[in-house]
Amino acid sequence: MTDPIAPARPPLARLLAIMARLRDPLSGCDWDLAQRWETIAPYTIEEAYEVADAIEHGDPDSVRDELGDLLFQVVFQSRIAEEAGLFGFDDVATSIADKMERRHPHIFGAAAERPNWEAIKAAERSRKKETAGALAGVALGLPALQRAEKLQKRAARVGFDWPDATGPRMKIDEELIEVAEANDAERADEIGDLLFSIVNWSRHLGIDAEAALRRANAKFERRFAEMERQAGPGFAGLDLTTKEERWQEAKRSVG
């Protein structure tokens, strides 16, 4: 058994050394050694959501811990790349530092006025050869609601958008009718169109649909748990009318 990484090291250097030890071909951890970008990506996404959840709960200690878990994912992915001769953690840090300076010329450069953010981002996409269209480069791995909003924002940049919230609100009514009239083979697609329209309306109202749904999920969980607590072990056997009464009591009790 080897010695632990010295805590006296600077924290980031210590973390990088721990990652190198975990991936050591001779003495590393079998699980860590078996991982690739593709296998780690779901954990990276999960950790990002756990950061958001900790923030939602307003718990600073949890936010700190979850940010650490997310940072470890960046270190892990960077280490895999370094072993493949692609890039290392320093390259990742340099890349984001360069981007932040490039996107803030009024802070780090000679520009006196705030920059045209969209022009800067368009130039970056052009350098990356993302020239296939306005929607190019929107990550496929994003949650569906969040990706829908990003696609809509990209389309709006080139003028394909409702002038106000009235249009998308009317579109929801239209999509509801199409869902009701759809046959079994069509219904899933029509529900998708309805959800897309709801995201569009939310965007026009200045509401983050992904965050709003997270809050709705949390509210449902809170109320349902209170309903179960009030009913006790026999909850599942209650009739629907009684369950609805319990639900209304839970809403009044926990909000």
C-alpha positions, 0 to 999 in steps of 0.5 A: 500500500502506498502513502496518501498524497501529502495534504500539505500540497496546494489543493489542486495539485493534490487532487491532480496527484490523487487522480494520477495515482488512481489511474496508475497502471500498476497500483491504481484502482481497477474501476478508475482504470477501466473508465473512458470519456464515454463511461464517465460522461453520465457521472459528469452530468449527474454531478452537475445536477447535484450542484444545482440541487444543493443550490436549490436547497440553499445548503452551502456545505452541500454546494461546496461538496458537490462542486468538489465532485464536479471538479473531480469529473473535470480532473478525471476527464482531463487525465484520460485525455492526457494519457491519450496524448490529447491534452491535460488539465492545464490545457483545459484551464488555459482554454477557459481562461483564454475564452473568458478574456476573449469574451470580455474585451471591455475588462481585459482589453482595450475595448471601452464598451460592452462587446457584442456577445453573439458576434464573439460567440459566432466567431468562436463557432466559426473557428471551430468550423461550426458553420452548418447553421444557426443551430449547430453546436447545441449539445445533444447531451443536454436535458430535453427542456434545456436543449429545446430552449437553447435551440429556440434561442439560436433560432431567435438570433436569426429572426425566427421567433415570435414577437411576444408571448402571445404567439407561443401561448396560442401555439400551445392551444393548437398543439393540445388539439393536435394531441387530442386528435392524434392516433396512437402512432402520432401521439408521442410526436404531438406530445413532444410538439406540445412540450416544445411549445410550452418551453417556448412560451416559458422562454418568452415569459422569462422563465427557465423551463428546466428550473421550473420543472425541477421546482415542480418535481420537488413540490410534488415530492414534498406534498406526496411524502406529507400525504403518505405521512398523514395516511400512514402504512395504509396509504396505498389501500385508500380510495382515490377520493380519500387520496385526493382529500389527503393531497389537498391537506398536504398542500395546505400543510407543506405548500 
